[in-house]
Amino acid sequence: MANGFQLPIQWADHEDIAMALYERFGDEFNEGNIYRIRFTDLMQWILEVPNFKGTAEQCNEGHLEMIQSAWVYEWRDNQK
C-alpha cells in the first residue's frame, strides 16, 4: 500500500483475515485441519493479525466460521 498505510482489519473482513492466516501458517494446515481448529485458538490467532483492530468481545461463531471457510479457499487457491 502507498506509504505503508493499511486500513484496519475488523471481524467482518473475513477474506483479509484468511489471507493473513495463510501467510502466517502456509501449508501447515490443510483443508481438513483448518475446519478442526478450536475456535479459542482461531480467535487468538486472529487477534494477533497485524493491523487487526477487533476485540475478543466482538467475536462470534458466525465470524469464525466465515473466516475458516475463507481460509480454506485461500489454501485451495495456493495449491494450484
C-alpha positions as CSV (number, residue, x, y, z in Angstrom):
1,M,0.0,0.0,0.0
2,A,1.1,3.6,-0.5
3,N,3.4,4.8,2.2
4,G,2.9,1.6,4.1
5,F,-0.6,2.7,5.2
6,Q,-3.0,-0.2,5.8
7,L,-6.7,0.0,6.7
8,P,-7.6,-1.6,10.0
9,I,-8.9,-5.1,9.8
10,Q,-12.2,-5.9,11.5
11,W,-14.1,-9.1,12.2
12,A,-16.2,-8.7,9.1
13,D,-13.1,-8.7,6.9
14,H,-13.1,-12.4,6.5
15,E,-11.0,-12.6,3.4
16,D,-8.3,-10.3,4.7
17,I,-8.1,-12.3,7.9
18,A,-7.9,-15.6,5.9
19,M,-5.1,-14.3,3.8
20,A,-3.2,-13.2,6.9
21,L,-3.6,-16.6,8.5
22,Y,-2.5,-18.3,5.3
23,E,0.6,-16.0,5.2
24,R,1.3,-16.9,8.8
25,F,0.8,-20.7,8.6
26,G,1.2,-21.5,4.9
27,D,0.6,-25.2,4.3
28,E,0.9,-26.1,7.9
29,F,-2.9,-26.5,7.9
30,N,-4.7,-28.2,5.1
31,E,-8.4,-28.0,4.4
32,G,-9.4,-30.7,6.9
33,N,-7.2,-29.3,9.6
34,I,-8.5,-25.8,9.2
35,Y,-12.0,-26.9,10.0
36,R,-10.8,-28.8,13.1
37,I,-9.1,-25.7,14.7
38,R,-10.6,-24.9,18.0
39,F,-12.4,-21.6,18.0
40,T,-10.4,-20.4,21.0
41,D,-7.2,-20.9,19.1
42,L,-8.5,-19.4,15.9
43,M,-9.7,-16.3,17.8
44,Q,-6.3,-15.8,19.5
45,W,-4.5,-16.1,16.1
46,I,-6.9,-13.5,14.6
47,L,-6.3,-11.1,17.4
48,E,-2.6,-11.4,16.6
49,V,-3.0,-10.5,12.9
50,P,-1.1,-7.3,12.2
51,N,-3.4,-4.3,11.9
52,F,-6.4,-6.2,13.3
53,K,-8.5,-3.8,15.4
54,G,-11.3,-6.0,16.6
55,T,-11.7,-7.2,20.1
56,A,-12.4,-10.7,21.6
57,E,-15.8,-9.3,22.8
58,Q,-16.8,-8.6,19.2
59,C,-16.0,-12.1,18.1
60,N,-18.9,-14.6,17.4
61,E,-19.2,-18.1,16.0
62,G,-20.5,-16.7,12.6
63,H,-17.4,-14.7,12.0
64,L,-15.1,-17.6,13.0
65,E,-17.0,-20.0,10.6
66,M,-16.7,-17.5,7.7
67,I,-13.0,-17.0,8.4
68,Q,-12.4,-20.7,8.4
69,S,-14.2,-21.0,5.1
70,A,-12.3,-18.1,3.6
71,W,-9.0,-19.7,4.9
72,V,-9.9,-23.0,3.2
73,Y,-10.5,-21.1,-0.1
74,E,-7.2,-19.3,0.3
75,W,-5.4,-22.6,1.0
76,R,-7.0,-24.1,-2.1
77,D,-6.0,-21.2,-4.3
78,N,-2.4,-21.6,-3.3
79,Q,-2.4,-25.4,-4.1
80,K,-2.6,-24.7,-7.8
